[in-house]
Amino acid sequence: MEDVNANKKTTRRQEATGAFEMPKFEMPKMEIPAAFRDIAEKGVSHAKENYEKMKVAAEDATDLLENTFATASKGAADYGVKVIEAARVNTNAAFDFASAMLGVRSLSDMVEISTTHMRSQFEAMHAQTKELTALAQRVATDTVEPVKDGVNKAFRKVA
């Protein structure tokens, strides 16, 4: 029992004095040849240059993505507004048609009102489709072109 207590005291004393610290190994001091030193310095220099190029490219890519997202969001909102506007126009036309049909006095009036309404709705639908298609193409172009230019620019910087 006394040996166990003595060992515990010795262990505590060793821990307190740092007897269990890692031994320190010192490298022998030797002269590094100048050629190796030059190669190492050039390697570090190239690594720093490449890091800076990649950092700038990553920052540019981040800016590009933010701008692209903003452009796409605005374009989607504009497209949504146009769709709602077209729906409003079409709904008003449907109510006008229903109102006109309530005042029909003869079969020929009904045919004339129906034909006129269908023709005007077909023309309106054609115009709305053209407008929405043009808007979608513009949004796609406005979104893709900066990405294409940015990617090309980034690759030129890195290369």
mmCIF file of the C-alpha atoms, coordinates in Angstrom:
data_MODEL
# 
_entry.id   MODEL 
# 
loop_
_atom_site.group_PDB 
_atom_site.id 
_atom_site.type_symbol 
_atom_site.label_atom_id 
_atom_site.label_alt_id 
_atom_site.label_comp_id 
_atom_site.label_asym_id 
_atom_site.label_entity_id 
_atom_site.label_seq_id 
_atom_site.pdbx_PDB_ins_code 
_atom_site.Cartn_x 
_atom_site.Cartn_y 
_atom_site.Cartn_z 
_atom_site.occupancy 
_atom_site.B_iso_or_equiv 
_atom_site.pdbx_formal_charge 
_atom_site.auth_seq_id 
_atom_site.auth_comp_id 
_atom_site.auth_asym_id 
_atom_site.auth_atom_id 
_atom_site.pdbx_PDB_model_num 
ATOM 1   C CA . MET A 1 1   ? 0.000   0.000  0.000   1.00 0.00 ? 1   MET A CA 1 
ATOM 2   C CA . GLU A 1 2   ? 2.866   2.287  0.792   1.00 0.00 ? 2   GLU A CA 1 
ATOM 3   C CA . ASP A 1 3   ? 4.387   1.598  -2.655  1.00 0.00 ? 3   ASP A CA 1 
ATOM 4   C CA . VAL A 1 4   ? 1.134   2.604  -4.363  1.00 0.00 ? 4   VAL A CA 1 
ATOM 5   C CA . ASN A 1 5   ? 0.972   5.879  -2.400  1.00 0.00 ? 5   ASN A CA 1 
ATOM 6   C CA . ALA A 1 6   ? 4.625   6.545  -3.085  1.00 0.00 ? 6   ALA A CA 1 
ATOM 7   C CA . ASN A 1 7   ? 4.087   5.941  -6.830  1.00 0.00 ? 7   ASN A CA 1 
ATOM 8   C CA . LYS A 1 8   ? 1.094   8.316  -6.838  1.00 0.00 ? 8   LYS A CA 1 
ATOM 9   C CA . LYS A 1 9   ? 3.163   11.007 -5.124  1.00 0.00 ? 9   LYS A CA 1 
ATOM 10  C CA . THR A 1 10  ? 5.992   10.495 -7.595  1.00 0.00 ? 10  THR A CA 1 
ATOM 11  C CA . THR A 1 11  ? 3.594   10.676 -10.545 1.00 0.00 ? 11  THR A CA 1 
ATOM 12  C CA . ARG A 1 12  ? 2.063   13.901 -9.220  1.00 0.00 ? 12  ARG A CA 1 
ATOM 13  C CA . ARG A 1 13  ? 5.498   15.375 -8.697  1.00 0.00 ? 13  ARG A CA 1 
ATOM 14  C CA . GLN A 1 14  ? 6.511   14.427 -12.251 1.00 0.00 ? 14  GLN A CA 1 
ATOM 15  C CA . GLU A 1 15  ? 3.332   15.963 -13.677 1.00 0.00 ? 15  GLU A CA 1 
ATOM 16  C CA . ALA A 1 16  ? 3.855   19.142 -11.674 1.00 0.00 ? 16  ALA A CA 1 
ATOM 17  C CA . THR A 1 17  ? 7.428   19.516 -12.815 1.00 0.00 ? 17  THR A CA 1 
ATOM 18  C CA . GLY A 1 18  ? 6.655   18.691 -16.443 1.00 0.00 ? 18  GLY A CA 1 
ATOM 19  C CA . ALA A 1 19  ? 8.497   15.401 -16.544 1.00 0.00 ? 19  ALA A CA 1 
ATOM 20  C CA . PHE A 1 20  ? 6.019   14.121 -19.132 1.00 0.00 ? 20  PHE A CA 1 
ATOM 21  C CA . GLU A 1 21  ? 6.575   16.861 -21.664 1.00 0.00 ? 21  GLU A CA 1 
ATOM 22  C CA . MET A 1 22  ? 7.533   15.943 -25.198 1.00 0.00 ? 22  MET A CA 1 
ATOM 23  C CA . PRO A 1 23  ? 11.245  15.775 -25.612 1.00 0.00 ? 23  PRO A CA 1 
ATOM 24  C CA . LYS A 1 24  ? 12.596  18.543 -27.777 1.00 0.00 ? 24  LYS A CA 1 
ATOM 25  C CA . PHE A 1 25  ? 14.368  17.468 -30.895 1.00 0.00 ? 25  PHE A CA 1 
ATOM 26  C CA . GLU A 1 26  ? 16.534  20.006 -32.517 1.00 0.00 ? 26  GLU A CA 1 
ATOM 27  C CA . MET A 1 27  ? 17.423  19.793 -36.149 1.00 0.00 ? 27  MET A CA 1 
ATOM 28  C CA . PRO A 1 28  ? 21.089  19.995 -36.829 1.00 0.00 ? 28  PRO A CA 1 
ATOM 29  C CA . LYS A 1 29  ? 22.000  23.363 -38.221 1.00 0.00 ? 29  LYS A CA 1 
ATOM 30  C CA . MET A 1 30  ? 23.146  23.016 -41.757 1.00 0.00 ? 30  MET A CA 1 
ATOM 31  C CA . GLU A 1 31  ? 23.471  25.398 -44.628 1.00 0.00 ? 31  GLU A CA 1 
ATOM 32  C CA . ILE A 1 32  ? 20.823  25.049 -47.340 1.00 0.00 ? 32  ILE A CA 1 
ATOM 33  C CA . PRO A 1 33  ? 22.368  25.392 -50.774 1.00 0.00 ? 33  PRO A CA 1 
ATOM 34  C CA . ALA A 1 34  ? 21.482  28.625 -52.583 1.00 0.00 ? 34  ALA A CA 1 
ATOM 35  C CA . ALA A 1 35  ? 19.961  26.753 -55.517 1.00 0.00 ? 35  ALA A CA 1 
ATOM 36  C CA . PHE A 1 36  ? 17.472  24.995 -53.230 1.00 0.00 ? 36  PHE A CA 1 
ATOM 37  C CA . ARG A 1 37  ? 16.689  28.265 -51.482 1.00 0.00 ? 37  ARG A CA 1 
ATOM 38  C CA . ASP A 1 38  ? 16.025  29.966 -54.844 1.00 0.00 ? 38  ASP A CA 1 
ATOM 39  C CA . ILE A 1 39  ? 13.759  27.116 -55.957 1.00 0.00 ? 39  ILE A CA 1 
ATOM 40  C CA . ALA A 1 40  ? 11.823  27.263 -52.691 1.00 0.00 ? 40  ALA A CA 1 
ATOM 41  C CA . GLU A 1 41  ? 11.449  31.051 -52.904 1.00 0.00 ? 41  GLU A CA 1 
ATOM 42  C CA . LYS A 1 42  ? 10.252  30.823 -56.502 1.00 0.00 ? 42  LYS A CA 1 
ATOM 43  C CA . GLY A 1 43  ? 7.767   28.119 -55.535 1.00 0.00 ? 43  GLY A CA 1 
ATOM 44  C CA . VAL A 1 44  ? 6.407   30.237 -52.697 1.00 0.00 ? 44  VAL A CA 1 
ATOM 45  C CA . SER A 1 45  ? 6.244   33.251 -54.986 1.00 0.00 ? 45  SER A CA 1 
ATOM 46  C CA . HIS A 1 46  ? 4.308   31.331 -57.638 1.00 0.00 ? 46  HIS A CA 1 
ATOM 47  C CA . ALA A 1 47  ? 1.968   29.905 -55.016 1.00 0.00 ? 47  ALA A CA 1 
ATOM 48  C CA . LYS A 1 48  ? 1.232   33.418 -53.716 1.00 0.00 ? 48  LYS A CA 1 
ATOM 49  C CA . GLU A 1 49  ? 0.597   34.725 -57.235 1.00 0.00 ? 49  GLU A CA 1 
ATOM 50  C CA . ASN A 1 50  ? -1.711  31.824 -58.049 1.00 0.00 ? 50  ASN A CA 1 
ATOM 51  C CA . TYR A 1 51  ? -3.535  32.272 -54.755 1.00 0.00 ? 51  TYR A CA 1 
ATOM 52  C CA . GLU A 1 52  ? -4.111  35.957 -55.493 1.00 0.00 ? 52  GLU A CA 1 
ATOM 53  C CA . LYS A 1 53  ? -5.378  35.159 -58.994 1.00 0.00 ? 53  LYS A CA 1 
ATOM 54  C CA . MET A 1 54  ? -7.755  32.532 -57.649 1.00 0.00 ? 54  MET A CA 1 
ATOM 55  C CA . LYS A 1 55  ? -8.924  34.861 -54.889 1.00 0.00 ? 55  LYS A CA 1 
ATOM 56  C CA . VAL A 1 56  ? -9.728  37.605 -57.391 1.00 0.00 ? 56  VAL A CA 1 
ATOM 57  C CA . ALA A 1 57  ? -11.450 35.096 -59.676 1.00 0.00 ? 57  ALA A CA 1 
ATOM 58  C CA . ALA A 1 58  ? -13.555 33.776 -56.783 1.00 0.00 ? 58  ALA A CA 1 
ATOM 59  C CA . GLU A 1 59  ? -14.551 37.316 -55.769 1.00 0.00 ? 59  GLU A CA 1 
ATOM 60  C CA . ASP A 1 60  ? -15.476 38.134 -59.362 1.00 0.00 ? 60  ASP A CA 1 
ATOM 61  C CA . ALA A 1 61  ? -17.505 34.926 -59.613 1.00 0.00 ? 61  ALA A CA 1 
ATOM 62  C CA . THR A 1 62  ? -19.354 35.795 -56.409 1.00 0.00 ? 62  THR A CA 1 
ATOM 63  C CA . ASP A 1 63  ? -20.173 39.273 -57.708 1.00 0.00 ? 63  ASP A CA 1 
ATOM 64  C CA . LEU A 1 64  ? -21.256 37.790 -61.020 1.00 0.00 ? 64  LEU A CA 1 
ATOM 65  C CA . LEU A 1 65  ? -23.585 35.307 -59.324 1.00 0.00 ? 65  LEU A CA 1 
ATOM 66  C CA . GLU A 1 66  ? -25.109 38.035 -57.159 1.00 0.00 ? 66  GLU A CA 1 
ATOM 67  C CA . ASN A 1 67  ? -25.742 40.233 -60.200 1.00 0.00 ? 67  ASN A CA 1 
ATOM 68  C CA . THR A 1 68  ? -27.116 37.307 -62.191 1.00 0.00 ? 68  THR A CA 1 
ATOM 69  C CA . PHE A 1 69  ? -29.499 36.381 -59.402 1.00 0.00 ? 69  PHE A CA 1 
ATOM 70  C CA . ALA A 1 70  ? -30.687 39.999 -59.127 1.00 0.00 ? 70  ALA A CA 1 
ATOM 71  C CA . THR A 1 71  ? -31.245 40.196 -62.897 1.00 0.00 ? 71  THR A CA 1 
ATOM 72  C CA . ALA A 1 72  ? -33.085 36.877 -62.983 1.00 0.00 ? 72  ALA A CA 1 
ATOM 73  C CA . SER A 1 73  ? -35.254 37.861 -60.008 1.00 0.00 ? 73  SER A CA 1 
ATOM 74  C CA . LYS A 1 74  ? -36.192 41.190 -61.569 1.00 0.00 ? 74  LYS A CA 1 
ATOM 75  C CA . GLY A 1 75  ? -36.931 39.486 -64.889 1.00 0.00 ? 75  GLY A CA 1 
ATOM 76  C CA . ALA A 1 76  ? -39.120 36.867 -63.226 1.00 0.00 ? 76  ALA A CA 1 
ATOM 77  C CA . ALA A 1 77  ? -41.009 39.590 -61.360 1.00 0.00 ? 77  ALA A CA 1 
ATOM 78  C CA . ASP A 1 78  ? -41.522 41.564 -64.595 1.00 0.00 ? 78  ASP A CA 1 
ATOM 79  C CA . TYR A 1 79  ? -42.756 38.419 -66.326 1.00 0.00 ? 79  TYR A CA 1 
ATOM 80  C CA . GLY A 1 80  ? -45.163 37.707 -63.476 1.00 0.00 ? 80  GLY A CA 1 
ATOM 81  C CA . VAL A 1 81  ? -46.534 41.246 -63.664 1.00 0.00 ? 81  VAL A CA 1 
ATOM 82  C CA . LYS A 1 82  ? -47.115 40.845 -67.414 1.00 0.00 ? 82  LYS A CA 1 
ATOM 83  C CA . VAL A 1 83  ? -48.934 37.541 -66.876 1.00 0.00 ? 83  VAL A CA 1 
ATOM 84  C CA . ILE A 1 84  ? -51.173 39.124 -64.229 1.00 0.00 ? 84  ILE A CA 1 
ATOM 85  C CA . GLU A 1 85  ? -51.829 42.095 -66.524 1.00 0.00 ? 85  GLU A CA 1 
ATOM 86  C CA . ALA A 1 86  ? -52.798 39.734 -69.371 1.00 0.00 ? 86  ALA A CA 1 
ATOM 87  C CA . ALA A 1 87  ? -55.086 37.789 -67.040 1.00 0.00 ? 87  ALA A CA 1 
ATOM 88  C CA . ARG A 1 88  ? -56.767 41.038 -65.948 1.00 0.00 ? 88  ARG A CA 1 
ATOM 89  C CA . VAL A 1 89  ? -57.330 42.112 -69.559 1.00 0.00 ? 89  VAL A CA 1 
ATOM 90  C CA . ASN A 1 90  ? -58.705 38.664 -70.476 1.00 0.00 ? 90  ASN A CA 1 
ATOM 91  C CA . THR A 1 91  ? -60.996 38.601 -67.432 1.00 0.00 ? 91  THR A CA 1 
ATOM 92  C CA . ASN A 1 92  ? -62.370 42.053 -68.238 1.00 0.00 ? 92  ASN A CA 1 
ATOM 93  C CA . ALA A 1 93  ? -62.962 40.936 -71.842 1.00 0.00 ? 93  ALA A CA 1 
ATOM 94  C CA . ALA A 1 94  ? -64.841 37.859 -70.582 1.00 0.00 ? 94  ALA A CA 1 
ATOM 95  C CA . PHE A 1 95  ? -67.063 40.013 -68.356 1.00 0.00 ? 95  PHE A CA 1 
ATOM 96  C CA . ASP A 1 96  ? -67.698 42.427 -71.232 1.00 0.00 ? 96  ASP A CA 1 
ATOM 97  C CA . PHE A 1 97  ? -68.626 39.477 -73.447 1.00 0.00 ? 97  PHE A CA 1 
ATOM 98  C CA . ALA A 1 98  ? -70.992 38.045 -70.830 1.00 0.00 ? 98  ALA A CA 1 
ATOM 99  C CA . SER A 1 99  ? -72.581 41.471 -70.366 1.00 0.00 ? 99  SER A CA 1 
ATOM 100 C CA . ALA A 1 100 ? -73.026 41.855 -74.134 1.00 0.00 ? 100 ALA A CA 1 
ATOM 101 C CA . MET A 1 101 ? -74.546 38.366 -74.369 1.00 0.00 ? 101 MET A CA 1 
ATOM 102 C CA . LEU A 1 102 ? -77.150 39.289 -71.752 1.00 0.00 ? 102 LEU A CA 1 
ATOM 103 C CA . GLY A 1 103 ? -78.430 42.041 -74.046 1.00 0.00 ? 103 GLY A CA 1 
ATOM 104 C CA . VAL A 1 104 ? -78.805 39.785 -77.127 1.00 0.00 ? 104 VAL A CA 1 
ATOM 105 C CA . ARG A 1 105 ? -82.193 40.077 -78.845 1.00 0.00 ? 105 ARG A CA 1 
ATOM 106 C CA . SER A 1 106 ? -81.676 37.736 -81.789 1.00 0.00 ? 106 SER A CA 1 
ATOM 107 C CA . LEU A 1 107 ? -79.641 34.779 -82.946 1.00 0.00 ? 107 LEU A CA 1 
ATOM 108 C CA . SER A 1 108 ? -77.765 36.919 -85.475 1.00 0.00 ? 108 SER A CA 1 
ATOM 109 C CA . ASP A 1 109 ? -76.741 39.377 -82.681 1.00 0.00 ? 109 ASP A CA 1 
ATOM 110 C CA . MET A 1 110 ? -75.448 36.451 -80.614 1.00 0.00 ? 110 MET A CA 1 
ATOM 111 C CA . VAL A 1 111 ? -73.402 35.095 -83.529 1.00 0.00 ? 111 VAL A CA 1 
ATOM 112 C CA . GLU A 1 112 ? -72.007 38.553 -84.302 1.00 0.00 ? 112 GLU A CA 1 
ATOM 113 C CA . ILE A 1 113 ? -71.053 39.257 -80.650 1.00 0.00 ? 113 ILE A CA 1 
ATOM 114 C CA . SER A 1 114 ? -69.518 35.785 -80.255 1.00 0.00 ? 114 SER A CA 1 
ATOM 115 C CA . THR A 1 115 ? -67.523 36.087 -83.475 1.00 0.00 ? 115 THR A CA 1 
ATOM 116 C CA . THR A 1 116 ? -66.286 39.564 -82.591 1.00 0.00 ? 116 THR A CA 1 
ATOM 117 C CA . HIS A 1 117 ? -65.302 38.439 -79.093 1.00 0.00 ? 117 HIS A CA 1 
ATOM 118 C CA . MET A 1 118 ? -63.459 35.346 -80.358 1.00 0.00 ? 118 MET A CA 1 
ATOM 119 C CA . ARG A 1 119 ? -61.586 37.388 -82.966 1.00 0.00 ? 119 ARG A CA 1 
ATOM 120 C CA . SER A 1 120 ? -60.572 40.057 -80.454 1.00 0.00 ? 120 SER A CA 1 
ATOM 121 C CA . GLN A 1 121 ? -59.537 37.399 -77.898 1.00 0.00 ? 121 GLN A CA 1 
ATOM 122 C CA . PHE A 1 122 ? -57.468 35.572 -80.505 1.00 0.00 ? 122 PHE A CA 1 
ATOM 123 C CA . GLU A 1 123 ? -55.701 38.829 -81.426 1.00 0.00 ? 123 GLU A CA 1 
ATOM 124 C CA . ALA A 1 124 ? -55.205 39.710 -77.758 1.00 0.00 ? 124 ALA A CA 1 
ATOM 125 C CA . MET A 1 125 ? -53.819 36.239 -77.017 1.00 0.00 ? 125 MET A CA 1 
ATOM 126 C CA . HIS A 1 126 ? -51.461 36.499 -79.995 1.00 0.00 ? 126 HIS A CA 1 
ATOM 127 C CA . ALA A 1 127 ? -50.211 39.920 -78.840 1.00 0.00 ? 127 ALA A CA 1 
ATOM 128 C CA . GLN A 1 128 ? -49.845 38.752 -75.226 1.00 0.00 ? 128 GLN A CA 1 
ATOM 129 C CA . THR A 1 129 ? -47.925 35.651 -76.284 1.00 0.00 ? 129 THR A CA 1 
ATOM 130 C CA . LYS A 1 130 ? -45.596 37.744 -78.439 1.00 0.00 ? 130 LYS A CA 1 
ATOM 131 C CA . GLU A 1 131 ? -45.005 40.186 -75.600 1.00 0.00 ? 131 GLU A CA 1 
ATOM 132 C CA . LEU A 1 132 ? -44.374 37.439 -73.035 1.00 0.00 ? 132 LEU A CA 1 
ATOM 133 C CA . THR A 1 133 ? -42.041 35.587 -75.413 1.00 0.00 ? 133 THR A CA 1 
ATOM 134 C CA . ALA A 1 134 ? -40.046 38.753 -76.095 1.00 0.00 ? 134 ALA A CA 1 
ATOM 135 C CA . LEU A 1 135 ? -39.825 39.477 -72.365 1.00 0.00 ? 135 LEU A CA 1 
ATOM 136 C CA . ALA A 1 136 ? -38.701 35.911 -71.591 1.00 0.00 ? 136 ALA A CA 1 
ATOM 137 C CA . GLN A 1 137 ? -36.023 36.093 -74.299 1.00 0.00 ? 137 GLN A CA 1 
ATOM 138 C CA . ARG A 1 138 ? -34.809 39.456 -73.011 1.00 0.00 ? 138 ARG A CA 1 
ATOM 139 C CA . VAL A 1 139 ? -34.621 38.167 -69.434 1.00 0.00 ? 139 VAL A CA 1 
ATOM 140 C CA . ALA A 1 140 ? -32.767 35.046 -70.566 1.00 0.00 ? 140 ALA A CA 1 
ATOM 141 C CA . THR A 1 141 ? -30.302 37.113 -72.578 1.00 0.00 ? 141 THR A CA 1 
ATOM 142 C CA . ASP A 1 142 ? -29.831 39.665 -69.792 1.00 0.00 ? 142 ASP A CA 1 
ATOM 143 C CA . THR A 1 143 ? -29.170 36.824 -67.364 1.00 0.00 ? 143 THR A CA 1 
ATOM 144 C CA . VAL A 1 144 ? -26.936 34.596 -69.497 1.00 0.00 ? 144 VAL A CA 1 
ATOM 145 C CA . GLU A 1 145 ? -24.754 37.163 -71.280 1.00 0.00 ? 145 GLU A CA 1 
ATOM 146 C CA . PRO A 1 146 ? -23.121 38.554 -68.109 1.00 0.00 ? 146 PRO A CA 1 
ATOM 147 C CA . VAL A 1 147 ? -22.468 34.999 -66.909 1.00 0.00 ? 147 VAL A CA 1 
ATOM 148 C CA . LYS A 1 148 ? -20.881 34.079 -70.230 1.00 0.00 ? 148 LYS A CA 1 
ATOM 149 C CA . ASP A 1 149 ? -18.747 37.238 -70.258 1.00 0.00 ? 149 ASP A CA 1 
ATOM 150 C CA . GLY A 1 150 ? -17.794 36.801 -66.596 1.00 0.00 ? 150 GLY A CA 1 
ATOM 151 C CA . VAL A 1 151 ? -16.739 33.192 -67.024 1.00 0.00 ? 151 VAL A CA 1 
ATOM 152 C CA . ASN A 1 152 ? -14.626 34.065 -70.062 1.00 0.00 ? 152 ASN A CA 1 
ATOM 153 C CA . LYS A 1 153 ? -13.049 36.969 -68.169 1.00 0.00 ? 153 LYS A CA 1 
ATOM 154 C CA . ALA A 1 154 ? -12.333 34.773 -65.146 1.00 0.00 ? 154 ALA A CA 1 
ATOM 155 C CA . PHE A 1 155 ? -10.664 32.083 -67.259 1.00 0.00 ? 155 PHE A CA 1 
ATOM 156 C CA . ARG A 1 156 ? -8.518  34.689 -69.001 1.00 0.00 ? 156 ARG A CA 1 
ATOM 157 C CA . LYS A 1 157 ? -7.379  36.029 -65.617 1.00 0.00 ? 157 LYS A CA 1 
ATOM 158 C CA . VAL A 1 158 ? -6.514  32.614 -64.269 1.00 0.00 ? 158 VAL A CA 1 
ATOM 159 C CA . ALA A 1 159 ? -4.761  31.455 -67.431 1.00 0.00 ? 159 ALA A CA 1 
# 
